[in-house]
Amino acid sequence: MSPTAVAKSTASPSPEYLAENVGSRTLGTCIAFIVLQTAFMVLFCAARFIKKNYRGLDFWLLVPTSYLFCMAMCIVILLSVTLGLTGRHLIALQLENPSKITTFLKLTKVIEFLYLLSTTFPKLAILALYKRIFPSRPYQIATYTVAALVLLTCVGGVLTSLTICRPFAYHWNKTISGGHCGDSTAEYQYIGIPNIVTDLLILALPMPGIYKLHTDMPIKFGLFLTFLAGSIGLVVAIVRTVQWFTTDWTTDPTFHIIEATVAEPGIYFIAACMPSLRPLKRAMFGDKSMTRYLFAKFSTSSNEKPSWLGSGRARPKRTFPSGESDGNSRKASEDEIALTERAVV
C-alpha cells in the first residue's frame, strides 16, 4: 500500500470496475483473528491461573501488550474496509470523494507502526519463555542476542517509517511545498527480510535443548510440535514478503490487499500463548496423551501399550540438560518440568 501511488487512467472505467470491492476477504480475516486472538488470550490467562503461575515478563507485559497491538491492527484495518477505503480501486475513491484517499493514507501509516509492534512483542514473549526454560549460559546469550535483533528490526522499521517522508504529513498531503518521500514500496519489501531471519532464529533456538533432553521420544516429538507452531508465522511472513516483491502496488494500492499483514502477527501471538496451555488441557482432559498414544500405536519395538500412557500413574523420571553434572543434584525448575509436560498433547 504505497502512499506515493497515483491513479492514472487513459479511459473511463466501467461501472463494474468502479463497483468492484474485495474488502470482504480482509474483513473475514480480521474477524477470524479477532476471535482467535481473544480466545487464546483467555486460554493463556486461564492456564496461568490454574497453575497459579503469575510470574514472568511474558505474563505481566509481553503477552498482554502483544494482544493489544494485534487487536488494534485488526480494528484499524476493519475500519479501513468498513469506510470503503481498502478493497476498492483507487480511481473509484478519487471519483467518489478524493478526501477518502487522504484518510486511507493516514490509516496506512497507523497500520505500519502497528504491524511493527504486533510482530515484535509476541516474539519477545516467546524469547522470555526460552530464557526461563533454558537457564544455561549459552542459551541465555543466544536468547538475548535474538531479542536484540528483534528489537533492532522494530526500531529500524519505526525510524524508517517516521523519516521516509519529509515532512511527516507529506505522506498523505502531497500539496506541501518542498515535501518529498523515499521509496515506500522498498520499505515494505525489505522490512520482511529481517523478520524472516529472526523467525528462523527463534524456531531454531530451542531445538538443540529439546534434542538433548534425556526423556522418551513422544515427549521430544510433542515439544518439537509445540515450538514448531510458530513456523506457520514464518511461512506467512515469507508469503507476505514475496507478494510485496512480485506485485505492483503503485498503480492501485487501495485495491491490492495483503491478508498476511493481519495473519502474521496473529499467528505469532497464538504461538506465544500455546506453550502455557498445558495446565488447562490437563484440567479438561486429564492425563491423556495423543503423542504417547500415536507412538505406542505405531511403535515397532513393542506391541504392548505402556502402563503410564493416558493414566494417572507416575511417569518415567526425566532429566534435563543443565550444563551441570548429576552429582550437583540440581532440582529441575518448574518451567523445565512444565516444558516436558506441555509436549504431551
C-alpha positions as CSV (number, residue, x, y, z in Angstrom):
1,M,0.0,0.0,0.0
2,S,2.4,2.6,-1.2
3,P,1.5,6.2,-0.2
4,T,3.1,7.6,-3.3
5,A,0.7,5.9,-5.6
6,V,-1.2,8.0,-8.1
7,A,-4.1,6.6,-10.1
8,K,-3.7,7.1,-13.8
9,S,-6.2,6.0,-16.4
10,T,-6.5,6.8,-20.1
11,A,-10.0,5.5,-20.4
12,S,-13.2,5.9,-18.4
13,P,-13.5,2.9,-16.2
14,S,-16.7,0.8,-16.4
15,P,-19.3,0.9,-13.7
16,E,-18.5,-2.8,-12.9
17,Y,-14.8,-1.8,-12.4
18,L,-15.7,1.1,-10.1
19,A,-18.0,-1.1,-8.0
20,E,-15.5,-3.9,-7.6
21,N,-14.7,-4.5,-3.9
22,V,-12.6,-7.3,-2.5
23,G,-12.6,-5.9,1.1
24,S,-14.8,-8.8,2.3
25,R,-11.6,-11.1,2.2
26,T,-9.8,-8.8,4.6
27,L,-13.0,-8.3,6.7
28,G,-13.3,-12.1,7.2
29,T,-9.6,-12.4,8.0
30,C,-9.7,-9.6,10.6
31,I,-12.8,-11.0,12.3
32,A,-11.3,-14.5,12.4
33,F,-8.1,-13.3,14.1
34,I,-10.0,-11.1,16.5
35,V,-11.9,-14.2,17.7
36,L,-8.8,-16.4,17.7
37,Q,-6.6,-13.9,19.5
38,T,-9.2,-13.2,22.1
39,A,-9.8,-16.9,22.6
40,F,-6.1,-17.6,23.1
41,M,-5.7,-14.7,25.4
42,V,-8.4,-16.0,27.6
43,L,-7.0,-19.5,27.5
44,F,-3.5,-18.2,28.3
45,C,-4.8,-16.4,31.4
46,A,-6.9,-19.3,32.5
47,A,-4.0,-21.7,32.2
48,R,-1.8,-19.5,34.3
49,F,-4.4,-19.1,37.0
50,I,-5.0,-22.8,37.1
51,K,-1.2,-23.3,37.6
52,K,-1.1,-20.3,39.9
53,N,1.9,-19.1,37.9
54,Y,1.8,-15.4,37.8
55,R,5.5,-14.7,37.3
56,G,7.4,-13.7,34.2
57,L,7.7,-10.7,32.0
58,D,5.6,-12.5,29.4
59,F,2.6,-12.8,31.7
60,W,2.6,-9.3,33.0
61,L,3.7,-7.3,30.0
62,L,4.7,-9.0,26.7
63,V,1.6,-11.2,26.0
64,P,-1.0,-8.6,27.1
65,T,0.8,-5.9,25.1
66,S,1.0,-8.3,22.1
67,Y,-2.7,-8.9,22.3
68,L,-3.5,-5.1,22.4
69,F,-1.3,-4.4,19.4
70,C,-2.7,-7.3,17.4
71,M,-6.2,-6.3,18.2
72,A,-5.6,-2.7,17.4
73,M,-4.2,-3.6,13.9
74,C,-7.3,-5.7,13.2
75,I,-9.6,-2.9,14.3
76,V,-7.8,-0.3,12.2
77,I,-7.9,-2.5,9.1
78,L,-11.6,-3.3,9.7
79,L,-12.2,0.5,9.9
80,S,-10.4,1.0,6.6
81,V,-12.6,-1.7,5.0
82,T,-15.9,-0.5,6.5
83,L,-15.2,3.1,5.5
84,G,-15.0,1.8,1.9
85,L,-11.2,2.6,1.6
86,T,-9.5,-0.8,1.5
87,G,-10.6,-3.2,-1.2
88,R,-11.8,-0.7,-3.8
89,H,-10.0,0.7,-6.8
90,L,-8.1,3.9,-6.2
91,I,-9.8,5.7,-9.2
92,A,-13.2,4.9,-7.7
93,L,-12.2,6.7,-4.5
94,Q,-10.9,9.6,-6.5
95,L,-14.1,10.0,-8.4
96,E,-16.3,9.4,-5.4
97,N,-14.5,11.5,-2.8
98,P,-10.8,12.4,-3.0
99,S,-10.6,13.0,0.7
100,K,-11.0,9.3,1.2
101,I,-7.5,8.8,-0.3
102,T,-6.1,11.0,2.4
103,T,-7.9,9.0,5.1
104,F,-6.6,5.8,3.5
105,L,-3.0,7.0,3.6
106,K,-3.3,8.1,7.2
107,L,-4.7,4.7,8.2
108,T,-1.9,3.1,6.2
109,K,0.7,4.9,8.3
110,V,-1.0,3.7,11.5
111,I,-1.0,0.1,10.2
112,E,2.7,0.4,9.5
113,F,3.5,1.2,13.2
114,L,1.1,-1.4,14.5
115,Y,2.5,-4.1,12.2
116,L,6.0,-3.5,13.5
117,L,4.8,-3.6,17.2
118,S,2.4,-6.5,16.8
119,T,5.2,-8.7,15.3
120,T,7.8,-7.7,17.8
121,F,6.1,-8.2,21.2
122,P,4.9,-11.8,20.5
123,K,8.5,-12.7,19.5
124,L,9.8,-11.2,22.7
125,A,7.2,-13.1,24.7
126,I,8.5,-16.4,23.2
127,L,12.1,-15.4,23.9
128,A,11.2,-14.6,27.5
129,L,9.9,-18.1,27.9
130,Y,13.1,-19.5,26.4
131,K,15.1,-17.5,28.9
132,R,13.3,-19.3,31.8
133,I,13.2,-22.7,30.3
134,F,16.9,-22.9,29.2
135,P,19.0,-21.5,32.0
136,S,22.4,-22.4,30.7
137,R,24.7,-19.5,29.8
138,P,25.0,-20.3,26.0
139,Y,21.2,-20.3,25.7
140,Q,20.9,-17.1,27.7
141,I,23.4,-15.3,25.5
142,A,21.7,-16.7,22.3
143,T,18.3,-15.6,23.6
144,Y,19.4,-12.1,24.4
145,T,21.1,-11.8,21.0
146,V,18.0,-12.8,19.1
147,A,15.9,-10.4,21.3
148,A,18.3,-7.6,20.4
149,L,17.9,-8.4,16.7
150,V,14.1,-8.4,17.1
151,L,14.2,-5.0,18.9
152,L,16.6,-3.5,16.3
153,T,14.3,-4.6,13.5
154,C,11.4,-2.9,15.2
155,V,13.3,0.3,16.0
156,G,14.8,0.4,12.5
157,G,11.3,0.0,10.9
158,V,9.8,2.7,13.1
159,L,12.5,5.2,12.4
160,T,12.3,4.5,8.6
161,S,8.5,4.9,8.7
162,L,8.9,8.2,10.6
163,T,11.5,9.7,8.3
164,I,10.7,8.3,4.8
165,C,8.5,11.3,4.1
166,R,9.7,14.9,4.9
167,P,7.7,16.5,6.4
168,F,5.9,13.6,8.0
169,A,2.5,14.9,6.8
170,Y,3.7,14.7,3.2
171,H,2.8,11.0,3.4
172,W,-0.8,11.9,2.9
173,N,-0.7,15.5,1.8
174,K,1.3,15.9,-1.4
175,T,0.4,19.6,-1.7
176,I,3.0,20.6,1.0
177,S,5.7,22.7,-0.7
178,G,9.2,21.2,-0.7
179,G,8.0,17.9,0.6
180,H,9.4,14.6,-0.6
181,C,9.2,10.8,0.1
182,G,11.6,8.0,-0.3
183,D,10.7,4.6,-1.8
184,S,7.9,3.4,0.4
185,T,7.4,0.2,-1.5
186,A,11.0,-0.7,-0.8
187,E,10.4,0.0,2.9
188,Y,7.5,-2.6,2.9
189,Q,9.5,-5.1,0.9
190,Y,12.8,-5.1,2.9
191,I,11.3,-5.0,6.4
192,G,10.1,-8.5,5.7
193,I,13.7,-9.9,5.4
194,P,14.9,-9.3,9.0
195,N,11.5,-10.6,10.1
196,I,12.1,-13.9,8.4
197,V,15.7,-14.1,9.8
198,T,14.5,-13.6,13.3
199,D,11.7,-16.1,12.8
200,L,14.2,-18.7,11.7
201,L,16.4,-18.0,14.7
202,I,13.5,-18.2,17.2
203,L,12.5,-21.6,15.7
204,A,16.0,-23.0,15.8
205,L,16.9,-21.7,19.3
206,P,15.1,-24.4,21.4
207,M,15.8,-27.4,19.1
208,P,19.3,-28.4,20.5
209,G,18.0,-28.2,24.0
210,I,15.0,-30.4,23.2
211,Y,17.1,-32.9,21.3
212,K,19.4,-33.3,24.4
213,L,16.6,-33.9,26.8
214,H,17.1,-37.3,28.4
215,T,13.4,-38.3,28.0
216,D,11.3,-40.6,25.8
217,M,10.6,-39.9,22.2
218,P,6.9,-38.9,22.5
219,I,7.9,-36.1,24.8
220,K,10.6,-34.8,22.4
221,F,8.2,-35.1,19.5
222,G,5.5,-33.2,21.3
223,L,8.0,-30.5,22.2
224,F,9.1,-30.1,18.6
225,L,5.4,-29.8,17.5
226,T,4.8,-27.2,20.2
227,F,7.7,-24.9,19.2
228,L,7.2,-25.5,15.5
229,A,3.7,-23.9,15.7
230,G,5.5,-20.6,15.1
231,S,6.7,-21.9,11.7
232,I,3.3,-21.1,10.3
233,G,4.0,-17.5,11.1
234,L,7.3,-17.9,9.2
235,V,5.5,-19.2,6.2
236,V,3.1,-16.3,6.2
237,A,6.0,-13.9,6.6
238,I,7.7,-15.4,3.5
239,V,4.4,-15.2,1.5
240,R,3.9,-11.6,2.5
241,T,7.4,-10.6,1.6
242,V,7.2,-12.4,-1.8
243,Q,3.9,-10.6,-2.5
244,W,5.5,-7.3,-1.9
245,F,8.3,-8.1,-4.3
246,T,6.0,-9.5,-7.1
247,T,3.0,-7.2,-7.1
248,D,2.9,-3.7,-8.5
249,W,1.4,-1.8,-5.6
250,T,2.0,1.7,-7.0
251,T,-0.9,1.6,-9.5
252,D,-3.8,0.6,-7.3
253,P,-2.8,0.4,-3.6
254,T,-6.3,0.6,-2.2
255,F,-7.4,-2.5,-4.2
256,H,-4.4,-4.8,-3.6
257,I,-4.7,-6.3,-0.1
258,I,-2.3,-8.5,1.8
259,E,-4.2,-10.5,4.3
260,A,-0.9,-11.8,5.6
261,T,-0.4,-8.4,7.3
262,V,-3.2,-9.4,9.6
263,A,-2.4,-13.1,9.8
264,E,1.3,-12.9,10.5
265,P,1.2,-11.1,13.9
266,G,-1.9,-13.0,14.9
267,I,-0.1,-16.3,14.4
268,Y,2.9,-15.1,16.3
269,F,0.6,-14.2,19.2
270,I,-1.0,-17.6,19.2
271,A,2.4,-19.3,19.1
272,A,3.4,-17.2,22.1
273,C,0.3,-18.4,24.1
274,M,0.4,-22.1,23.2
275,P,3.3,-23.2,25.4
276,S,1.4,-22.1,28.5
277,L,-1.8,-24.0,27.8
278,R,-0.8,-27.4,29.2
279,P,-2.4,-26.9,32.7
280,L,-5.7,-26.1,31.1
281,K,-5.5,-29.1,28.8
282,R,-4.8,-31.4,31.8
283,A,-7.7,-29.9,33.8
284,M,-10.0,-30.6,30.9
285,F,-8.8,-34.0,29.6
286,G,-6.7,-35.4,32.4
287,D,-3.5,-37.2,31.7
288,K,-4.4,-38.5,28.2
289,S,-1.7,-38.0,25.6
290,M,-2.1,-38.0,21.9
291,T,1.6,-38.2,21.1
292,R,2.1,-41.1,23.5
293,Y,-0.8,-42.9,22.0
294,L,0.4,-42.5,18.5
295,F,4.0,-43.5,19.4
296,A,2.6,-46.6,21.2
297,K,0.3,-47.5,18.4
298,F,2.9,-47.3,15.6
299,S,5.9,-48.5,17.6
300,T,7.7,-51.4,16.1
301,S,9.7,-52.2,19.2
302,S,6.8,-53.3,21.4
303,N,3.1,-54.2,20.8
304,E,2.2,-53.6,24.4
305,K,0.8,-50.2,25.5
306,P,3.0,-48.5,28.1
307,S,1.4,-48.7,31.5
308,W,1.8,-45.0,32.0
309,L,0.0,-44.0,28.8
310,G,-3.1,-41.9,29.5
311,S,-3.1,-42.9,33.2
312,G,-2.7,-41.0,36.4
313,R,0.3,-43.1,37.3
314,A,3.8,-41.7,37.8
315,R,5.7,-41.2,34.6
316,P,9.3,-42.2,34.0
317,K,11.8,-40.0,35.6
318,R,13.1,-37.2,33.4
319,T,16.3,-35.4,33.4
320,F,17.1,-32.1,31.9
321,P,20.1,-30.6,30.1
322,S,21.5,-28.0,32.5
323,G,25.2,-28.0,31.9
324,E,25.8,-29.4,35.4
325,S,26.8,-32.9,36.5
326,D,24.3,-35.3,38.1
327,G,26.4,-35.0,41.3
328,N,25.2,-31.5,41.7
329,S,21.6,-32.9,42.2
330,R,20.1,-29.8,40.7
331,K,16.4,-29.7,41.0
332,A,14.6,-29.1,37.7
333,S,12.9,-25.7,37.6
334,E,9.1,-25.5,37.4
335,D,9.4,-24.2,33.9
336,E,11.6,-27.1,32.8
337,I,9.1,-29.6,34.2
338,A,6.2,-27.7,32.5
339,L,8.2,-27.8,29.3
340,T,8.1,-31.6,29.1
341,E,4.5,-31.8,30.3
342,R,3.4,-29.4,27.6
343,A,4.7,-31.8,25.0
344,V,2.2,-34.5,26.0
345,V,-0.7,-33.2,24.0
